[in-house]
Amino acid sequence: MPTFRFRRLPSAMSLMLGIGITVAAAWAFTSHPAYRVHAEDWPTFGGADRTSVSAETNLLDQWGSDGPKLLWTAIGAGRGYASPAVSRGRVYTLGDSLSTAPEGDTDEYLTCFSAKDGKLLWKTKTGPAWLEGKLAWQGSRGTPTVDGTRVYVLTPHGQLVCANTKDGSIAWQLNLKDDLGGEKRDGWGYSESPLVDGDKLLCTPGGPRATVVALNKSTGRVLWKCIRPDDVGAGHSSIVISHVGGQKVYVQNTGGGPMGIGENGRLLWEYDIDPPTAFIPTPVIHHDYVFSVAGYGTGGALLRQVAGDDGAVTVEEIYGPKTPLGNKHGGVILVDGRLYAGAEDQNIVYCADLLSGEVLWKKRGSGSGSTSVIAGDGKLFVRFQNGTMALAKIGPQEYEEISSFTTPGSGVSNQPSWAHPVIANGKLLLREGDSILCYQISK
């Protein structure tokens, strides 16, 4: 019978072998599809592609009764409903009456916090607070847009501000009403998030003189104006990009319905809808299709963009406004050909087939008031007006909540939880009045 002898390896060789085994095991573990992780910033309203559907993976499948782990709470965001924008380790938002402002200062500020610990890095005054209407309707509402070293934000008064991300110093600013002749359809102020596309910054003054404009993002100089004849004024929507017949088409909802604009500012098409009290949701794009929806009994319509000769684009109506698809406060998303949204301003979530408009299910959630919906890693993240945050399954069969919790500081009647939730780099960020709360939601 042969004899086997074992020899102790020198310590250096042992160390190298151990490292090799560890690296190999780690590679085998992380390379398995179930453990691959993808994280991304959320630099503007709806995320980088404005779909409100995160591409992140490896997110928690359920939460405890108190929610996921709370990592930090940032204080000094101010009063308002602007969502956080997350880029390069920083979090930006807009608010007035900051708790960190000097006593008696109720003005509005663009604020910047560390994404690591919520520490306030800088704040820049953007103008007076919005004090029109009921107390719950007051406050800031425009989510900033971050582009490299610049951050852009639109105040309710129509002041468009470009600031440096390093220290908040203002690079340039102009007013959509005073400088561009803009008009707002309703009396609730501007709340659009500007769109950065290459060297251009696009926004919506509204009205028939400068319905949508493109500015040089570095200087604010007007590059072109798109005029929609008889436009009733700007809504609350933000511009999204579609591609039709090899060309780029900017799609926007104004106060009277959607419109399509070419890269040179040419009005390509418009679709008039009887103007509701306010046109709030952002259009949903799917290939050549445009889903445009509003609340107040208006409903959702599906259009198909058709390329013609000489760069022309027209639209075909697949179905006109269907009232069961109505959504008042935005937060409408598309996943696997199905729409998910809150019904009007209720705590009812619905799922509908995009191409037919058929409602597949409608169910009341665990919170109360209006809802906003985002998605990530095959899950719905549903935010209710009373501060309830819910995690639910995605699918055409039914609405099934997995977990829910109540955000600290929520439930104040005159400060509803209207700011949409954000997923960024494995974190869930929620704006709650003067605070931004950051939760760990990656596994």
Secondary structure, 3 states (H helix, E strand, C coil): CCCCCCCCCCHHHHHHHHHHHHHHHHHHHHHCHHHCCCCCCECCCCCCCCCCEECCCCECCCCECCECEEEEEEECCCEECCCCEEECCEEEEEEECCCCCCCCCCCEEEEEEECCCCCEEEEEEEECCCCCCCHHHCCECCCCEEECCEEEEECCCCEEEEEECCCCCEEEEEECCCCCCCCECCCCCCCCCCEEECCEEEECCCCCCCCEEEEECCCCCEEEEECCCCCCCECCCCCEEEEECCEEEEEEEECCEEEEEECCCCEEEECCCCCCCCCCCCCEEECCEEEEEECCCCEEEEEEEEECHHHCEEEEEEEEEEHHHCECCCCCEEECCEEEEECECCCEEEEEECCCCCEEEEEECCCCCCEEEEEECCEEEEEECCCEEEEEECCCCCCCEEEEEECCCCCCCCCCCCCCCEEECCEEEEEECCEEEEEECEC
